[in-house]
């Protein structure tokens, strides 16, 4: 199998975290040059986005959630889903809140802050929306602990890129106090440092961010 992935993509990061945590032998590669305009890549994913997992029979699976669920079903030896319904519901709740109420509030702020003319009203509304999402997520986490239980789960696979992107926003927006009221979210980096799979993806995203800024600087 082969995964088309970008180091800085939060959606690709989810899949890589699952692959590393499950110790799967899957080739991870950059998409081919010109992939965003490529008809061949469009055949793999009509949305022209990464990640895309290519199965051994040539089947293409796009969308990070679909890919992670496939890997969990196909390779259950090292599970990322709890066995009991109540625990699984909590994992799904963390992933849902992280995705819908934090990440979807988080990403537009980069574009708002990077605009030639900054709309301060929209920025304020954006941070208010993000703050509400962070408050919700904070109630689901324990300081210094995995997102659920005592080992990595799908909840951590989703939370990792969210937490990384929050660091990026704090630096980009010059708001170092963004997580001051959310100790469990702020301290999640301690969990990342302790876990081999999460730490590996975190470093890949750091390297991807450095490459992004270098390319941006080169363009002037």
Backbone as a ProteinNet text record, in pm:
[ID]
protein_1_A
[PRIMARY]
XXXXXXXXXXXXXXXXXXXXXXXXXXXXXXXXXXXXXXXXXXXXXXXXXXXXXXXXXXXXXXXXXXXXXXXXXXXXXXXXXXXXXXXXXXXXXXXXXXXXXXXXXXXXXXXXXXXXXXXXXXXXXXXXXXXXXXXXXXXXXXXXXXXXXXXXXXXXXXXXXXXXXXXXXXXXXXXXXXXXXXXXXXXXXXXXXXXXXXXXXXXXXXXXXXXXXXXXXXXX
[TERTIARY]
83.7	0	87	27.7	100.7	8.1	61.9	-14.1	45.1	-38.2	0.8	-27.9	75.1	66.9	153.2	115.5	198.3	233.8	359.7	402.1	319.6	279.8	212	60.2	6.3	-139.2	-190.9	-282.9	-336.5	-413.4	-472.2	-550.1	-457.3	-347.8	-246.5	-183.9	-165.5	-102.6	-183.7	-316	-400	-367.6	-359.9	-337.7	-198.2	-98.4	37	44.6	-22.9	-22.9	-83.8	-191.4	-253.9	-160.5	-95.5	-2.4	112	170.9	283.2	237.5	122.7	73.7	40.7	-11.3	-48.2	68.5	183.1	306.1	284.6	224.7	192.8	302.7	325.7	426.9	360.1	343.4	279.3	376.4	400.5	489.1	420.7	492	437.3	517.3	448.3	515.6	443.7	517.2	456.7	372.8	267.1	192.7	280.4	251	336.7	335	440.7	451.5	330.6	275.8	160.2	31	25.7	-89.9	-220.9	-213.7	-338.7	-410.5	-336.3	-395.5	-397.6	-352.7	-335.4	-467.3	-498.5	-617.1	-599.4	-477.5	-450.2	-477.4	-436	-461.2	-610.1	-678.4	-822.9	-897.2	-844.2	-906.5	-893.6	-787.3	-769.3	-859.5	-869.7	-954	-1011	-1138.5	-1198.4	-1183.4	-1165.9	-1147.8	-1005.7	-914.9	-773.8	-711.3	-726.4	-671.2	-596.4	-504.9	-441.2	-500.9	-496.5	-429.7	-514.3	-444.4	-509	-430.1	-499.7	-436.6	-463.3	-357.5	-369.8	-353.3	-457.3	-452.3	-372	-341.4	-259.3	-325.2	-458.5	-527.2	-550.4	-493	-505.5	-621.7	-707.8	-819.6	-767.1	-825.4	-786.5	-888.3	-840	-925.8	-885.8	-969.3	-942.1	-1011	-988.3	-1050	-988.3	-930.6	-855.8	-940.8	-1065.2	-1150.6	-1178.9	-1203.8	-1229.5	-1105.7	-989.9	-865.3	-835.1	-846.6	-815.6	-911.8	-1039.9	-1135.9	-1104	-1063.7	-1025.8	-907.8	-805.5	-687.6	-724.7	-814.4	-857.2	-931.7	-1016.3	-1092.3	-1003.6	-911.6	-828.1	-713.2	-667.4	-550.7	-581.5	-661.7	-708.5	-608.9	-490.6	-397.8	-359.4	-334.8	-306.2	-420.5	-521.7	-643.3	-628.1	-696.5	-705.6	-846.5	-937.2	-1073.4	-1092.9	-1149.2	-1179.4	-1283.3	-1287.9	-1381.4	-1521.7	-1534.8	-1666.6	-1735.9	-1866	-1944.6	-1930	-1930.9	-1920.6	-1785.6	-1678.8	-1545.2	-1532.6	-1587.5	-1581.6	-1659.1	-1770.3	-1847.9	-1765.9	-1688	-1605.2	-1496.4	-1434.6	-1333.8	-1395.6	-1512.5	-1579.9	-1620.7	-1656.6	-1692.1	-1570.8	-1455.6	-1334	-1299.5	-1305.3	-1271.5	-1369.5	-1496.8	-1598.6	-1579.8	-1558.6	-1540.2	-1411.5	-1304.7	-1176.9	-1190.3	-1265.1	-1279.7	-1378.6	-1499.2	-1606.2	-1598.7	-1556.5	-1564.1	-1429.8	-1321	-1189.3	-1121.4	-1096.2	-1023.7	-1098.6	-1229.1	-1304.3	-1315.7	-1295	-1287.3	-1145.1	-1050.1	-908.3	-853.8	-879.1	-817.5	-851.4	-977	-1007.3	-932.9	-890.9	-822.2	-689.1	-620.9	-495.1	-518	-624.7	-654.4	-698.5	-777.3	-821.1	-702.1	-608.6	-493.7	-389.1	-394.7	-296.3	-346.4	-467.2	-524.9	-453	-452.5	-389.3	-458.2	-588.8	-666.1	-736.8	-701.4	-756	-891.6	-988.9	-1124.1	-1127.1	-1110.6	-1098.4	-1225.4	-1340.8	-1466.9	-1472.5	-1432.5	-1432	-1328.5	-1213.6	-1110	-1159.9	-1221.8	-1275.5	-1380.2	-1468.5	-1572.5	-1509.8	-1403.5	-1335.7	-1271.6	-1206.8	-1144.4	-1250.4	-1362.4	-1471.6	-1524	-1537.2	-1583.6	-1482.5	-1355.2	-1250.4	-1250.5	-1266.4	-1265.8	-1377.9	-1493.9	-1605.8	-1572	-1507.9	-1467.3	-1363.4	-1267.3	-1163	-1222.9	-1318.9	-1383.8	-1455	-1518.1	-1587	-1486.4	-1379.7	-1279.5	-1211.1	-1184.5	-1115.2	-1189.1	-1322.6	-1402.2	-1387.1	-1337.8	-1328.3	-1190.9	-1094.7	-956.5	-910.1	-803.7	-739.4	-597.5	-554.5	-419	-311.7	-222.7	-109.8	-142.5	-264.9	-306.7	-346	-346.8	-399.9	-544.6	-592.1	-727.8	-833.1	-799.3	-888.8	-805.8	-830.6	-763.5	-615.1	-542.2	-400.5	-308.1	-362.8	-279.8	-339.8	-263.3	-306.7	-434.2	-523.1	-648	-674.8	-784.8	-823.2	-839.6	-878.1	-893.8	-761.4	-651.6	-519.7	-478.4	-513.5	-484.8	-548	-667.7	-735.8	-682.2	-651.5	-612.5	-473.7	-382.4	-244.6	-234.2	-289.3	-273.7	-348.4	-456.2	-526.2	-434.3	-369.4	-280.9	-161.4	-106.5	5	-38.1	-155.3	-203.6	-233.5	-274.7	-294.8	-163.3	-55.1	76.1	108.7	79.7	104.5	25.5	-100.7	-183.6	-134.6	-93.4	-44.1	75.7	162.8	279.2	239.9	156.4	118.4	38.2	-52.2	-138.6	-77.3	39.9	106	12.5	-44.5	-133.2	-83.8	26.4	83.2	-6.2	-105.3	-194.2	-320.2	-326.7	-448.8	-500	-409	-449.7	-435	-416.9	-393.6	-507.9	-628.6	-745.1	-777.2	-690.7	-718.8	-596	-571.3	-448.2	-437.3	-549.3	-542.1	-500.2	-554.3	-516.3	-372.8	-339.5	-203.2	-100.6	-127.7	-32	-30.3	-112.9	-116.2	16.8	98.1	230.6	316.1	290.1	362.3	329.9	204.2	162.7	233.2	238.5	304	449.7	518.6	660.6	683.8	583.6	598.6	564.9	489.8	441.6	521.6	575.6	663.3	590.5	469.8	395.6	356.7	303	261.6	382.1	489.6	610	670	664	717.6	639.8	507.7	426.2	446.9	456.1	479.6	606.7	713.8	839.4	825.2	753.2	729.1	655	560.5	486.8	576	664.9	761.6	847.6	897.7	980.6	900.6	774.4	688.6	663	647.4	624.3	748.6	866.7	991.1	1003.5	969.5	975.9	874.6	756.4	654.3	702.4	757.9	806.6	925.2	1008.3	1121.8	1073.3	974.1	919.3	848.2	779.4	709.3	808.5	918.7	1020.5	1086.6	1105.6	1170.9	1085.1	953	861.6	855.3	905	903.7	770.7
-119.7	0	124.4	232.9	360	473	566.9	683.6	808.9	883.6	1016.3	1113.2	1184.9	1265.6	1390	1495.5	1616	1634.3	1665.8	1672	1767	1882	1984.1	1968.2	1886.5	1868.2	1803.7	1869.4	1808	1679.9	1670.4	1552.4	1435.7	1464	1361.3	1318	1412.9	1381.6	1278.7	1288.9	1190.3	1048.8	1034.1	901.4	850.8	937.4	894.6	851.5	925.4	887.9	749.4	721	589.2	481.1	507.3	410.9	379.3	483.8	463.1	391.7	432.8	371.3	223.6	190.4	53	-27.8	40.8	-23.9	-94.1	-20.4	-76.2	-44.3	-138.6	-122.6	-61.5	68.9	142.2	249.1	252.1	352.3	489.1	588.2	724.1	813.3	874.4	953.4	1085.9	1182	1307.9	1282.9	1360.1	1346	1386.7	1336.6	1366.1	1514.2	1559.8	1700.5	1740	1857.7	1907.3	1835.5	1770.6	1686.3	1762.9	1888.2	1963.3	1988.9	1989.5	2007.8	1877.8	1770.1	1644.5	1568.4	1531.1	1449.8	1311.6	1261.5	1130.3	1130.2	1238.6	1244.6	1264.9	1337.5	1358	1225.1	1130.2	998.7	926.7	958	899.4	966.9	1097.7	1174.6	1294.1	1291.3	1402.1	1538	1537.9	1663.4	1716.7	1635.1	1672.7	1716.7	1632.6	1660.6	1538	1561.9	1453	1452.7	1336.1	1212.1	1126.2	1035.2	929.9	801.8	697	566.6	478.3	424.1	332.7	191	110.6	-26.7	-113.7	-233.3	-323.5	-358.3	-355.1	-385	-261.3	-146.4	-23.9	65	17.9	99.9	222.3	338.4	463.8	500.7	525.1	569.4	711.8	812.6	948	970.7	1087.7	1135.2	1065.3	1146.7	1093.4	1006	1046.6	967.1	829.8	825.4	698.2	609.4	669.1	592	534.3	616.5	567.9	456.4	472	366.9	238.7	252.3	134	62.3	137.6	77.2	6.6	65.6	4.9	-125.7	-127.6	-249.2	-356.6	-314.4	-410	-464.9	-386.3	-426.1	-406.5	-496.3	-477.8	-519.3	-569.3	-624	-520.9	-396.2	-287.5	-187.6	-199.7	-118.8	25.7	113.6	254.2	289.6	192.1	210.3	126.8	184.5	104.7	-2.8	-104.6	-215.4	-183.9	-111.7	-89.9	32.7	23.8	126.3	264.1	270.5	399.6	464.5	384.9	438	482.8	402.8	437.4	566	584.5	707.9	829.4	813.6	925.7	958.2	855.1	877.6	951.3	907.4	973.1	1115.7	1139.9	1275.5	1367.4	1320.3	1401.4	1433.2	1332.6	1357.3	1454	1443.7	1531.6	1675.6	1693.9	1829.1	1890.9	1811.5	1861.6	1905.2	1829	1859.2	1972.6	1961.8	2054.6	2188	2184.9	2306.4	2373.5	2301	2363.2	2381.9	2273.7	2286.9	2373.8	2358.2	2437.7	2584.4	2614.2	2754.1	2807.3	2718	2753.5	2792.6	2711.9	2731.2	2865.4	2911.2	3039.9	3158.4	3147.2	3259.5	3290	3188.2	3211.9	3299.5	3271.7	3349.4	3491.2	3504.6	3636.8	3722.5	3661.8	3736.1	3762.4	3686.6	3700.1	3789.8	3840.7	3925.3	4060.1	4119.1	4251.3	4355.4	4348.3	4435.3	4347.7	4362.9	4276.1	4328.3	4239.9	4270.1	4237.5	4339	4316.5	4255.9	4292.2	4235.6	4086	4046.6	3904.2	3828.1	3889.4	3824.4	3802.6	3904.7	3891.8	3782.2	3779	3675.5	3537.3	3530.9	3403.4	3351.4	3439.4	3396.5	3361.5	3429.9	3395.4	3254.7	3224.8	3091.4	2985.2	3014	2919.9	2900.2	3008	3000	2909.4	2917.8	2831.8	2685.2	2659	2522.4	2469.4	2554.2	2513.5	2483	2564	2541.3	2405.7	2372.9	2244.1	2129.1	2139.8	2033.6	2014.4	2122.1	2115.1	2025	2027.2	1946.8	1797.3	1759.7	1618.6	1558.1	1642.6	1597.4	1603.1	1526.3	1527.6	1580.7	1674.3	1729	1621.1	1626.2	1535.6	1393.2	1367.6	1230.9	1217.3	1092.9	1065.7	1114.1	1133.9	1185.9	1090.7	962.3	864.5	748.4	711	594.3	614.9	503.9	505.9	479.8	478.3	457.5	535	541.2	617	557.8	645.9	605.2	698.2	673.8	761.9	906	923.7	1059	1134.4	1067.5	1130.7	1156.9	1065.4	1082.3	1211.2	1242.6	1366.6	1488.1	1467.7	1581.9	1634.4	1545.9	1586.8	1702.4	1691.9	1804.7	1930	1912.7	2029.6	2104.8	2029.2	2093.8	2160.4	2094.1	2153	2283.3	2283.1	2401.3	2515.1	2482	2586.2	2656.3	2580.8	2642.3	2737.8	2692.8	2777.3	2905.7	2896.2	3016.3	3111.2	3056.5	3142.1	3224.1	3161	3232.3	3331.5	3285.9	3368.6	3491.1	3471.1	3579.4	3659	3613.7	3677	3679.3	3561.3	3545.1	3427.9	3446.9	3337.1	3292.6	3373.8	3341.3	3267.7	3226.5	3168.9	3050.2	2968.6	2847	2857.9	2977.9	2993.3	2937.5	2945.6	2898.1	2751.2	2685.9	2547.8	2459.4	2427.3	2355.3	2216.3	2146.7	2012.9	2019.4	2116.7	2133.1	2182.5	2281.9	2336.7	2228.7	2145.6	2046.4	1918.9	1913.9	1792.8	1767.6	1868.8	1849	1753.7	1746	1650	1506.6	1483.1	1351.2	1319	1417.4	1399.8	1357.6	1422.6	1394.2	1253.6	1198.8	1066.3	953.5	984	879.9	881	765	757.7	795.3	745.4	773	920.2	974.6	1114.8	1207.2	1175.7	1257.8	1257.1	1143.6	1134.5	1223.9	1222.3	1306.7	1454.2	1485.4	1624.4	1679.2	1599.6	1644	1658.7	1569.5	1581.7	1711	1748.8	1873.2	1995.1	1986.7	2095.3	2113.3	2002.7	2009.2	2063.7	2023.1	2073.5	2222.7	2270.5	2413.1	2494.2	2443.2	2511.5	2521.2	2413.2	2413	2510.9	2519.4	2612.9	2757.3	2792.6	2930.1	2961.4	2862.3	2883.4	2910	2832.6	2852.7	2986.1	3024.4	3153.8	3268.5	3257.8	3362.9	3372.3	3258.4	3258.3	3330.5	3323.2	3389.9	3540	3581.4	3724.2	3766.4
0	0	0	-46.5	-56	-13.9	63.4	107.3	45.4	-25.9	-70.2	44.1	86.4	207.6	193.3	263.5	276.1	423.1	455.2	596	681.7	626	706.3	706.5	620.5	613.6	742.1	813.1	935.1	906.5	787.6	751.5	718.6	648.4	626	758.2	849.2	978.6	1055.9	1047.5	1116.6	1069.1	938.1	881.7	916.7	908.2	943	1089.3	1176.4	1318.1	1337.1	1266.1	1275.6	1222	1109.8	1050.7	1147.1	1204.8	1297.3	1424.5	1478.1	1601.6	1580.8	1462.9	1432.8	1374	1357.4	1309.4	1174.8	1080.9	950	848.8	760.5	655.7	532.2	534.3	424.8	375.6	247.2	188.3	193.1	242.4	251.9	158.7	62.7	-39.9	-60.1	-115.3	-157.6	-282.5	-303.7	-429.1	-547.1	-667.1	-782.8	-818.6	-882.8	-922.1	-1007.7	-977.8	-1052.4	-1019.6	-904.6	-870.9	-859.3	-819.9	-803.3	-935.5	-1044.5	-1176.9	-1257	-1197.9	-1269.7	-1284.6	-1407.4	-1431.2	-1370.9	-1374.9	-1316.5	-1166.8	-1097.6	-954.3	-926.5	-1015	-997.7	-1002.9	-1078.8	-1083.7	-949.1	-875.6	-742.6	-640.6	-649.8	-558.7	-633.9	-669.7	-744.3	-676.2	-543.3	-470.7	-483.4	-541.6	-557.5	-424.3	-326.4	-194.1	-142.7	-51	22.3	163.2	227.6	188.8	96.5	26.2	-51.4	-27.4	11	32.4	-89.1	-146.7	-259.1	-206.7	-219.3	-171.9	-268	-224.3	-305.5	-438.1	-444.2	-569.5	-656.2	-613	-690.2	-649.8	-561.2	-514.4	-440.8	-471.1	-406	-298.9	-178.5	-68.4	-28	-56.6	-7.8	127.2	184.3	308.5	430.1	517.8	631.4	722.2	748	834.8	778	648	580.2	586.2	561.2	560.2	698.4	801.6	937.2	977.2	944.9	976.8	899.6	773.9	695.4	760.1	796.5	858.5	988.5	1062.9	1188.9	1163.6	1062.4	1031.4	968.9	882.1	808.9	893	989.9	1069.9	1218.8	1276.4	1414.5	1522.7	1484.9	1584.7	1691.1	1648.2	1743.1	1729.5	1813.9	1795.1	1840.8	1770.6	1809.8	1856.4	1847.7	1896.6	2022.4	2128.5	2248.3	2217.3	2300.7	2278.3	2325.2	2434.8	2494.9	2436.3	2423.6	2354.6	2418.6	2550.7	2619	2592.6	2597.4	2571.1	2425.1	2335.4	2193.9	2166.3	2235.8	2219.7	2262.7	2369.7	2414.2	2312.3	2255.9	2151.7	2033.5	1991.9	1879.7	1914.6	2038.8	2080.4	2073.3	2120.4	2113.3	1968	1880.3	1740.2	1676.2	1710.3	1652.6	1698.1	1828	1880.4	1826.5	1823.1	1771	1625.3	1548.3	1406.1	1380.2	1434.5	1398.3	1472.1	1597.4	1678.3	1704	1680.2	1696.9	1561.3	1489.1	1362.9	1261.3	1252.8	1155.4	1195.6	1322.8	1366.7	1353	1363.9	1366.2	1229	1128.8	998.3	931.8	934.7	869	928.9	1054.1	1117.6	1050.5	1000.2	929.1	806.5	733.1	612.3	647.7	754.7	797.5	840.7	911.4	962.2	855.4	747	639.3	525.7	539.7	434.6	428.1	309.7	294.1	380.9	387.8	475.8	578.1	703.8	807.7	854.5	852.1	900.1	1049.4	1132	1276	1335.6	1279.7	1329.6	1303.1	1182.9	1148	1230.6	1255.2	1335.7	1478.6	1535.8	1671.4	1679.1	1580.8	1577.3	1561.1	1481.2	1460.7	1588	1662.5	1787.9	1892.9	1890.4	1982.8	1953.2	1824.6	1784.2	1825	1804.4	1843.7	1994.6	2068.8	2214.6	2264.5	2201.9	2241.3	2213.8	2100.3	2068.8	2165.3	2201.5	2296.4	2433.9	2476.1	2605.1	2605.7	2493.6	2480.8	2485.6	2409.4	2403.8	2538.6	2607.7	2736.7	2835.1	2831.5	2925.7	2900.5	2781.9	2744.7	2772.9	2810.7	2825.6	2970.5	2998.3	3129.1	3112.5	3195.4	3181.4	3183.3	3085.5	3081.2	3043.1	2994.4	2964.7	2818.3	2771.4	2638.4	2631.3	2510	2492.6	2547.9	2551.7	2614.5	2666.6	2789.6	2844.6	2867.2	2865.1	2900.3	2782.1	2660.5	2542.5	2425.4	2317.1	2201.2	2141.4	2098.6	2034.6	1917	1847.6	1737.8	1784.7	1909.5	1961.2	1956.7	1986.4	1979.4	1835.3	1746.1	1603.8	1552.2	1601.6	1560.6	1636.9	1763.9	1846.9	1813.3	1774.7	1746.7	1647.6	1524.8	1431.7	1475.5	1551	1605.3	1701.1	1789	1887.3	1818.6	1716.5	1642.2	1574.7	1515.1	1444.3	1540.8	1661.6	1763.4	1796	1805.8	1826.5	1711.8	1589.9	1473.4	1478.8	1520.6	1528.6	1637	1750.9	1858.9	1812.7	1734.8	1683.6	1574.3	1481.4	1367	1411	1507.3	1554.4	1668.4	1715.4	1830	1952.2	1978.7	2093.4	2178.9	2250	2330	2444	2479	2590.4	2545.9	2420.3	2364.2	2445.3	2497.7	2568.1	2719.4	2770	2913.7	2998.2	2946.1	3022.8	2995.6	2918.4	2878.7	2905.5	3032.3	3068	3005.4	2988.4	2930.6	2784	2710.5	2569.7	2560.3	2641.7	2638.8	2669.9	2769.1	2812.8	2730.4	2627.3	2545.6	2475.4	2460	2400.3	2484	2613.9	2698.2	2657.3	2620.6	2573.4	2442.1	2354.1	2224	2242.5	2335.1	2356.8	2411.1	2481.6	2541.6	2444.2	2340.7	2250	2120.2	2083.5	1966.1	1837.4	1818.3	1694.9	1685.8	1794.1	1794	1778.5	1850.7	1841.3	1702.7	1635.9	1499.5	1404.3	1414.4	1326.5	1360	1487.8	1529.7	1465.8	1468.2	1407.9	1256.7	1194.2	1050	1018	1103.5	1080.5	1104.1	1202.7	1223.8	1099.1	1045.7	925.4	807.2	797.8	691	702.8	826.2	847.5	810.7	846.1	808.4	656.7	587.6	441.7	382.5	443.4	397.3	407.8	524.1	542.6	451.2	428.1	337.4	195.3	151.8	16.8	7	113.4	114.7	108.4	182.5	180.9	44.5	-19.8	-151.9	-258.1	-238.8	-332.6	-306.7	-190.7	-157.2	-100.6
[MASK]
++++++++++++++++++++++++++++++++++++++++++++++++++++++++++++++++++++++++++++++++++++++++++++++++++++++++++++++++++++++++++++++++++++++++++++++++++++++++++++++++++++++++++++++++++++++++++++++++++++++++++++++++++++++++++++

